[in-house]
Amino acid sequence: MSGTKGEPVQERPVDTLVRMSNLVTPMALRVAATLRLVDHLRRGVTGPGALAEATGTDPDALSRLMRHLAAAGVLEETGPGRYAPTRLGDLLAEDDPSRQRSWLDLDQAVGRADLTFLDLLQAVRTGRPQYADRYGKPFWTDLSDDDGLGASFDTLMTSREDAAFAAPVAAYDWSRARHVLDVGGAPGGLLSAIVRAAPRARGTLLDLPGAARRARERIKAAGTDDRIDVVAGDFFDELPVCADVVVLSFVLLNWSDADALRILGRCRDALRPGGRIVLMERAEAPSGGTRTSDLYFSVLDMRMLVFLGGRVRTDREWAALADAAGLRVVSRSGPLVSPSVPLDSCVWELAPY
Protein backbone atom coordinates (compact mmCIF):
# COMPACT_ATOMS: atom_id res chain seq x y z
CA MET A 1 0.00 0.00 0.00
CA SER A 2 1.32 3.47 -0.79
CA GLY A 3 0.24 7.05 -0.19
CA THR A 4 -0.37 9.82 -2.70
CA LYS A 5 3.35 10.52 -3.03
CA GLY A 6 4.32 6.88 -3.38
CA GLU A 7 5.27 6.60 0.27
CA PRO A 8 4.31 3.34 2.00
CA VAL A 9 1.26 3.62 4.23
CA GLN A 10 1.67 1.89 7.56
CA GLU A 11 -1.03 -0.64 8.40
CA ARG A 12 -3.23 0.47 11.26
CA PRO A 13 -2.80 -1.63 14.42
CA VAL A 14 -6.47 -2.60 14.35
CA ASP A 15 -6.11 -3.84 10.75
CA THR A 16 -3.04 -5.84 11.75
CA LEU A 17 -4.94 -7.43 14.62
CA VAL A 18 -7.95 -8.25 12.43
CA ARG A 19 -5.66 -9.80 9.80
CA MET A 20 -3.79 -11.84 12.39
CA SER A 21 -6.88 -13.02 14.24
CA ASN A 22 -9.21 -14.04 11.44
CA LEU A 23 -9.63 -17.79 11.01
CA VAL A 24 -11.02 -17.50 7.49
CA THR A 25 -7.76 -17.44 5.54
CA PRO A 26 -5.98 -20.24 7.47
CA MET A 27 -8.98 -22.51 7.01
CA ALA A 28 -9.51 -21.46 3.38
CA LEU A 29 -5.92 -22.46 2.63
CA ARG A 30 -6.43 -25.84 4.28
CA VAL A 31 -9.64 -26.46 2.36
CA ALA A 32 -7.92 -25.47 -0.90
CA ALA A 33 -5.10 -27.88 -0.10
CA THR A 34 -7.50 -30.71 0.79
CA LEU A 35 -9.49 -30.18 -2.43
CA ARG A 36 -6.25 -29.95 -4.46
CA LEU A 37 -7.60 -26.77 -6.05
CA VAL A 38 -4.28 -25.61 -7.49
CA ASP A 39 -3.62 -28.96 -9.17
CA HIS A 40 -7.06 -28.86 -10.79
CA LEU A 41 -6.51 -25.30 -11.98
CA ARG A 42 -3.10 -26.13 -13.41
CA ARG A 43 -4.64 -29.02 -15.34
CA GLY A 44 -7.01 -26.55 -17.00
CA VAL A 45 -10.12 -27.24 -14.93
CA THR A 46 -11.05 -23.58 -14.51
CA GLY A 47 -14.77 -23.34 -15.29
CA PRO A 48 -16.87 -22.94 -12.13
CA GLY A 49 -19.11 -25.93 -12.88
CA ALA A 50 -16.29 -28.23 -13.96
CA LEU A 51 -14.18 -27.30 -10.96
CA ALA A 52 -17.05 -27.94 -8.55
CA GLU A 53 -17.65 -31.33 -10.16
CA ALA A 54 -13.93 -32.22 -9.99
CA THR A 55 -13.72 -31.32 -6.30
CA GLY A 56 -17.11 -32.64 -5.22
CA THR A 57 -18.22 -29.25 -3.90
CA ASP A 58 -21.15 -26.88 -4.09
CA PRO A 59 -20.53 -24.47 -7.02
CA ASP A 60 -21.64 -21.33 -5.17
CA ALA A 61 -19.71 -22.12 -1.99
CA LEU A 62 -16.61 -22.99 -4.03
CA SER A 63 -16.78 -19.71 -5.97
CA ARG A 64 -16.94 -17.78 -2.69
CA LEU A 65 -13.97 -19.71 -1.32
CA MET A 66 -11.95 -18.90 -4.44
CA ARG A 67 -12.96 -15.25 -4.29
CA HIS A 68 -11.50 -15.10 -0.79
CA LEU A 69 -8.33 -16.88 -1.88
CA ALA A 70 -7.96 -14.26 -4.61
CA ALA A 71 -8.40 -11.48 -2.06
CA ALA A 72 -5.68 -13.14 0.02
CA GLY A 73 -3.27 -13.26 -2.95
CA VAL A 74 -3.33 -17.04 -3.39
CA LEU A 75 -5.32 -16.95 -6.63
CA GLU A 76 -5.87 -14.29 -9.28
CA GLU A 77 -9.10 -13.75 -11.19
CA THR A 78 -8.51 -14.24 -14.92
CA GLY A 79 -12.12 -13.75 -15.98
CA PRO A 80 -15.61 -13.84 -14.52
CA GLY A 81 -15.59 -16.74 -12.07
CA ARG A 82 -12.29 -18.06 -13.37
CA TYR A 83 -9.04 -18.16 -11.42
CA ALA A 84 -5.39 -19.15 -11.69
CA PRO A 85 -2.80 -19.66 -8.95
CA THR A 86 -0.35 -16.88 -8.16
CA ARG A 87 3.28 -17.63 -7.29
CA LEU A 88 2.10 -17.96 -3.71
CA GLY A 89 -0.71 -20.27 -4.75
CA ASP A 90 1.70 -22.49 -6.69
CA LEU A 91 3.10 -23.57 -3.31
CA LEU A 92 -0.14 -25.55 -2.86
CA ALA A 93 0.59 -27.76 -5.88
CA GLU A 94 1.25 -31.42 -5.14
CA ASP A 95 4.64 -31.32 -6.90
CA ASP A 96 5.99 -28.30 -5.03
CA PRO A 97 9.15 -29.35 -3.12
CA SER A 98 7.96 -27.62 0.07
CA ARG A 99 5.08 -30.14 0.39
CA GLN A 100 2.84 -27.38 1.73
CA ARG A 101 -0.26 -29.00 0.25
CA SER A 102 0.35 -32.13 2.29
CA TRP A 103 1.16 -30.18 5.46
CA LEU A 104 -2.20 -28.38 5.21
CA ASP A 105 -4.40 -31.23 3.94
CA LEU A 106 -7.14 -31.77 6.54
CA ASP A 107 -7.27 -35.49 5.69
CA GLN A 108 -3.56 -35.99 6.39
CA ALA A 109 -1.70 -36.28 9.66
CA VAL A 110 -0.56 -32.72 10.39
CA GLY A 111 -3.49 -30.83 8.86
CA ARG A 112 -5.87 -33.05 10.83
CA ALA A 113 -3.88 -32.50 14.01
CA ASP A 114 -3.93 -28.72 13.46
CA LEU A 115 -7.67 -28.77 14.13
CA THR A 116 -6.87 -29.41 17.79
CA PHE A 117 -5.92 -25.72 17.98
CA LEU A 118 -9.65 -25.12 18.32
CA ASP A 119 -9.03 -26.44 21.83
CA LEU A 120 -6.00 -24.24 22.56
CA LEU A 121 -7.81 -22.53 25.44
CA GLN A 122 -8.24 -25.88 27.16
CA ALA A 123 -4.58 -26.76 26.55
CA VAL A 124 -3.47 -23.47 28.10
CA ARG A 125 -5.81 -23.89 31.06
CA THR A 126 -4.75 -27.46 31.80
CA GLY A 127 -1.29 -27.86 30.26
CA ARG A 128 -2.58 -31.06 28.64
CA PRO A 129 -2.50 -32.04 24.95
CA GLN A 130 -5.85 -32.04 23.19
CA TYR A 131 -5.39 -34.53 20.34
CA ALA A 132 -6.71 -37.57 22.22
CA ASP A 133 -9.71 -35.63 23.50
CA ARG A 134 -10.67 -34.76 19.91
CA TYR A 135 -9.79 -38.01 18.14
CA GLY A 136 -10.05 -40.66 20.85
CA LYS A 137 -6.40 -41.72 21.04
CA PRO A 138 -2.97 -40.04 21.33
CA PHE A 139 -1.29 -38.74 18.17
CA TRP A 140 1.39 -41.44 17.83
CA THR A 141 -1.04 -44.26 18.60
CA ASP A 142 -3.40 -42.88 15.96
CA LEU A 143 -0.62 -42.83 13.36
CA SER A 144 0.44 -46.36 14.28
CA ASP A 145 -3.11 -47.72 14.06
CA ASP A 146 -4.19 -45.85 10.91
CA ASP A 147 -1.98 -46.72 7.94
CA GLY A 148 -3.30 -43.85 5.85
CA LEU A 149 -2.51 -41.22 8.48
CA GLY A 150 0.81 -42.84 9.31
CA ALA A 151 1.88 -43.02 5.68
CA SER A 152 0.96 -39.36 5.14
CA PHE A 153 3.17 -38.39 8.09
CA ASP A 154 6.04 -40.57 6.86
CA THR A 155 5.85 -38.89 3.46
CA LEU A 156 6.25 -35.46 5.07
CA MET A 157 9.17 -36.68 7.19
CA THR A 158 10.97 -38.14 4.17
CA SER A 159 10.82 -34.96 2.08
CA ARG A 160 14.33 -34.41 0.68
CA GLU A 161 15.61 -36.82 3.33
CA ASP A 162 19.04 -37.39 1.77
CA ALA A 163 19.80 -33.68 2.02
CA ALA A 164 18.06 -33.38 5.40
CA PHE A 165 20.19 -36.11 7.01
CA ALA A 166 23.50 -35.15 5.42
CA ALA A 167 24.47 -32.47 7.96
CA PRO A 168 23.37 -34.32 11.15
CA VAL A 169 25.13 -37.53 10.06
CA ALA A 170 28.29 -35.61 9.14
CA ALA A 171 28.24 -33.79 12.49
CA TYR A 172 29.07 -36.94 14.49
CA ASP A 173 31.91 -39.46 14.26
CA TRP A 174 30.24 -42.85 13.77
CA SER A 175 33.46 -44.72 13.03
CA ARG A 176 33.66 -46.34 16.48
CA ALA A 177 30.06 -47.55 16.46
CA ARG A 178 29.40 -51.25 16.02
CA HIS A 179 25.72 -51.19 16.92
CA VAL A 180 23.41 -48.16 16.60
CA LEU A 181 19.95 -48.26 18.16
CA ASP A 182 17.56 -45.66 16.70
CA VAL A 183 14.78 -45.16 19.24
CA GLY A 184 11.52 -43.96 17.71
CA GLY A 185 13.37 -44.00 14.39
CA ALA A 186 10.64 -44.63 11.83
CA PRO A 187 10.46 -44.22 8.88
CA GLY A 188 14.14 -45.25 8.88
CA GLY A 189 15.91 -42.82 6.57
CA LEU A 190 18.26 -41.53 9.27
CA LEU A 191 19.43 -44.98 10.37
CA SER A 192 19.99 -45.99 6.74
CA ALA A 193 22.15 -42.88 6.31
CA ILE A 194 24.07 -43.69 9.51
CA VAL A 195 24.94 -47.28 8.53
CA ARG A 196 26.13 -46.01 5.16
CA ALA A 197 28.43 -43.58 7.01
CA ALA A 198 29.57 -46.32 9.44
CA PRO A 199 30.24 -49.36 7.23
CA ARG A 200 31.17 -51.61 10.19
CA ALA A 201 28.03 -50.86 12.17
CA ARG A 202 24.71 -52.66 12.41
CA GLY A 203 21.51 -50.89 13.26
CA THR A 204 18.31 -51.59 15.15
CA LEU A 205 15.23 -49.39 14.77
CA LEU A 206 12.55 -49.38 17.47
CA ASP A 207 9.08 -47.90 16.95
CA LEU A 208 5.39 -48.60 17.45
CA PRO A 209 3.97 -51.52 15.43
CA GLY A 210 2.42 -49.60 12.54
CA ALA A 211 5.41 -47.29 12.17
CA ALA A 212 7.81 -50.25 12.45
CA ARG A 213 6.00 -52.13 9.69
CA ARG A 214 6.21 -49.16 7.32
CA ALA A 215 9.86 -48.54 8.27
CA ARG A 216 10.72 -52.16 7.50
CA GLU A 217 9.34 -51.72 3.99
CA ARG A 218 11.23 -48.47 3.42
CA ILE A 219 14.52 -49.89 4.72
CA LYS A 220 14.18 -52.89 2.42
CA ALA A 221 13.52 -50.55 -0.51
CA ALA A 222 16.63 -48.55 0.45
CA GLY A 223 18.75 -51.71 0.35
CA THR A 224 19.93 -51.51 3.97
CA ASP A 225 17.76 -54.29 5.40
CA ASP A 226 20.77 -56.63 5.57
CA ARG A 227 22.29 -54.35 8.23
CA ILE A 228 19.22 -53.02 10.04
CA ASP A 229 16.75 -54.90 12.21
CA VAL A 230 13.35 -53.32 12.87
CA VAL A 231 11.67 -54.07 16.19
CA ALA A 232 8.12 -53.14 17.17
CA GLY A 233 7.90 -51.88 20.71
CA ASP A 234 7.47 -49.00 23.15
CA PHE A 235 10.45 -46.91 24.25
CA PHE A 236 8.91 -46.44 27.69
CA ASP A 237 9.63 -50.14 28.25
CA GLU A 238 13.06 -51.75 28.56
CA LEU A 239 14.80 -51.40 25.20
CA PRO A 240 15.25 -54.64 23.23
CA VAL A 241 19.03 -54.45 22.65
CA CYS A 242 22.14 -52.77 24.00
CA ALA A 243 24.19 -50.56 21.69
CA ASP A 244 27.33 -48.44 21.43
CA VAL A 245 25.23 -45.50 20.25
CA VAL A 246 21.57 -44.84 20.99
CA VAL A 247 20.01 -42.22 18.70
CA LEU A 248 17.02 -40.04 19.62
CA SER A 249 16.17 -37.94 16.59
CA PHE A 250 13.40 -35.36 17.11
CA VAL A 251 11.75 -37.64 19.65
CA LEU A 252 11.98 -35.87 23.00
CA LEU A 253 10.36 -32.62 21.82
CA ASN A 254 7.16 -34.68 21.59
CA TRP A 255 7.15 -35.37 25.31
CA SER A 256 6.90 -33.59 28.65
CA ASP A 257 9.98 -33.31 30.84
CA ALA A 258 8.78 -36.21 33.01
CA ASP A 259 8.27 -38.49 30.01
CA ALA A 260 11.50 -37.33 28.35
CA LEU A 261 13.40 -38.29 31.51
CA ARG A 262 11.86 -41.78 31.39
CA ILE A 263 12.91 -42.18 27.74
CA LEU A 264 16.44 -40.94 28.45
CA GLY A 265 16.66 -43.36 31.36
CA ARG A 266 15.75 -46.30 29.09
CA CYS A 267 18.35 -45.15 26.56
CA ARG A 268 21.03 -44.75 29.24
CA ASP A 269 20.35 -48.26 30.53
CA ALA A 270 20.71 -49.68 27.00
CA LEU A 271 24.23 -48.30 26.50
CA ARG A 272 27.21 -50.61 26.36
CA PRO A 273 30.20 -49.51 28.50
CA GLY A 274 31.61 -46.31 27.01
CA GLY A 275 28.50 -45.83 24.90
CA ARG A 276 26.88 -42.55 23.91
CA ILE A 277 23.42 -41.14 23.36
CA VAL A 278 23.21 -38.96 20.25
CA LEU A 279 20.36 -36.50 20.56
CA MET A 280 19.17 -34.63 17.48
CA GLU A 281 16.72 -31.83 18.20
CA ARG A 282 15.61 -28.41 17.04
CA ALA A 283 18.03 -25.62 17.80
CA GLU A 284 16.86 -22.87 20.10
CA ALA A 285 15.72 -19.52 18.74
CA PRO A 286 18.71 -17.54 17.41
CA SER A 287 19.11 -15.27 20.41
CA GLY A 288 21.71 -16.94 22.56
CA GLY A 289 19.22 -18.40 25.01
CA THR A 290 18.01 -15.04 26.32
CA ARG A 291 14.87 -14.78 24.17
CA THR A 292 12.75 -17.58 22.73
CA SER A 293 10.10 -15.70 20.80
CA ASP A 294 11.33 -16.64 17.34
CA LEU A 295 8.21 -17.34 15.23
CA TYR A 296 9.13 -20.76 13.83
CA PHE A 297 10.45 -21.92 17.21
CA SER A 298 7.26 -20.85 18.96
CA VAL A 299 4.92 -22.29 16.29
CA LEU A 300 6.53 -25.71 16.68
CA ASP A 301 6.50 -25.37 20.46
CA MET A 302 2.77 -24.58 20.45
CA ARG A 303 2.10 -27.58 18.22
CA MET A 304 3.97 -29.77 20.67
CA LEU A 305 1.84 -28.38 23.51
CA VAL A 306 -1.51 -28.89 21.79
CA PHE A 307 -0.83 -32.11 19.87
CA LEU A 308 1.39 -34.01 22.29
CA GLY A 309 2.08 -32.25 25.57
CA GLY A 310 5.73 -31.85 24.58
CA ARG A 311 7.93 -28.80 24.19
CA VAL A 312 10.76 -27.37 22.10
CA ARG A 313 13.64 -26.78 24.49
CA THR A 314 16.44 -24.25 24.72
CA ASP A 315 20.08 -25.25 25.13
CA ARG A 316 19.87 -24.63 28.87
CA GLU A 317 16.77 -26.79 29.14
CA TRP A 318 18.44 -29.62 27.22
CA ALA A 319 21.49 -29.49 29.46
CA ALA A 320 19.29 -29.52 32.58
CA LEU A 321 17.25 -32.44 31.27
CA ALA A 322 20.37 -34.45 30.51
CA ASP A 323 21.77 -33.75 33.97
CA ALA A 324 18.52 -34.85 35.61
CA ALA A 325 18.75 -38.12 33.66
CA GLY A 326 22.27 -38.77 34.94
CA LEU A 327 23.92 -37.76 31.69
CA ARG A 328 26.66 -35.26 30.93
CA VAL A 329 26.99 -33.26 27.73
CA VAL A 330 30.11 -34.44 25.90
CA SER A 331 29.68 -32.25 22.82
CA ARG A 332 27.18 -30.14 20.91
CA SER A 333 27.22 -29.47 17.17
CA GLY A 334 25.14 -26.86 15.43
CA PRO A 335 23.03 -25.11 14.57
CA LEU A 336 22.74 -27.19 11.39
CA VAL A 337 20.68 -25.68 8.59
CA SER A 338 17.78 -27.78 7.31
CA PRO A 339 17.10 -27.78 3.57
CA SER A 340 13.43 -28.72 4.04
CA VAL A 341 12.06 -26.89 7.11
CA PRO A 342 12.69 -23.37 8.47
CA LEU A 343 14.20 -24.67 11.70
CA ASP A 344 17.83 -25.46 12.38
CA SER A 345 18.88 -28.47 14.43
CA CYS A 346 21.61 -29.42 16.89
CA VAL A 347 23.37 -32.69 17.66
CA TRP A 348 24.08 -33.40 21.33
CA GLU A 349 26.43 -36.18 22.47
CA LEU A 350 25.54 -37.42 25.96
CA ALA A 351 27.28 -39.93 28.24
CA PRO A 352 26.46 -41.34 31.70
CA TYR A 353 28.20 -39.69 34.64
C-alpha positions, 0 to 999 in steps of 0.5 A, a space after each residue: 500500500 502506498 500514499 499519494 506521493 508513493 510513500 508506504 502507508 503503515 497498516 493500522 494496528 487494528 487492521 493488523 490485529 484483524 488480519 492476524 486473528 481471522 480464522 477465514 484465511 488459514 482454514 480457506 488455505 487448508 480447504 484449498 489444499 485438501 481439495 487440491 484446487 491448485 492442481 485442478 486449476 493447473 490441469 485446465 479445470 477452470 470453469 466454475 461448474 467443472 471445478 465444482 464437479 472435480 472437487 465434489 463441492 457446491 458451485 456457489 460455496 466454491 466460488 466464494 472460497 476462491 474469491 477469498 483466496 484471490 483477495 488473500 493473494 493465493 489466486 488471481 481472477 482471470 475472468 468472470 468466475 475463473 481463477 489461476 494460482 499466483 506464485 504464492 498459490 503455486 506452493 499448494 501444488 502437489 509437486 511443489 518441493 515444500 510439500 505445503 499442500 500435504 502439510 495443510 491437507 485436513 485429511 492428512 496427519 498434520 493438517 488433521 492435528 492442526 484442528 486441535 488448535 480449536 481447543 487451545 484454550 483448554 490446553 493453556 488452562 490445563 497444560 494437557 494435549 488435546 489430540 486424544 480428546 478430539 480423536 479418541 487416542 494419542 497422536 502417535 497411537 493414531 498414526 500407528 493404528 491408521 496406515 493412511 494417516 501414518 503413511 501421510 506423516 512418513 511422506 512429510 518426514 521423508 521430504 528431501 531426506 538425503 539432504 536433510 540427514 547429510 548435515 546431522 550424520 556428518 556432524 558426528 563421528 560414527 566410526 567407532 560404532 558397532 551397533 546403533 539403536 535408533 529409538 523412535 526412528 521410523 520411517 528409517 531414513 536416518 538410520 539408513 544414512 548412519 549405517 552407510 556412514 559407518 560401514 562396520 556398524 549394524 543398526 536396530 530401529 525401534 518404533 510402534 507396530 504400525 510405524 515399524 512395519 512401514 519402516 521395514 518396507 522403506 529400509 528394504 527398498 533402500 537396500 539396507 535391510 541386511 544391516 538393520 533390524 526393525 523391532 516393534 515396541 514401546 520406548 517407555 519399556 526396557 529397550 530390546 538391545 544394547 548398543 554403542 550408540 543410541 540415537 534419539 532424533 526429534 523424539 523428545 520434543 514430543 514429550 513432557 519433561 517427566 516423560 523425556 526423563 523416562 525415555 532418556 533413562 531407558 536409553 542410558 540403561 541400553 548403553 554398552 560400556 563407554 556408549 553414547 546417546 546422540 540426541 538430534 533436536 531443534 536448535 533454540 531460537 537464534 538469540 543466545 538463550 536469552 529470548 525464545 520468541 522466534 516465530 518458527 520456534 514458537 509455532 513448533 512449540 505450540 504444536 507440541 503443547 496442543 498435539 502431544 504435551 511436549 515442548 521445544 527446548 532451549 540449550 539450557 533446558 536440554 542441558 538440565 534435562 540431561 543432567 537430571 537423567 544422569 547424563 553429561 553433555 560431551 559435545 554439541 554441534 550446530 546449529 545445522 541448517 535444514 534444507 526442508 524446514 525453516 528450523 535449524 537443528 543441533 546434535 548433542 552427544 551425551 554420556 552417563 556420569 
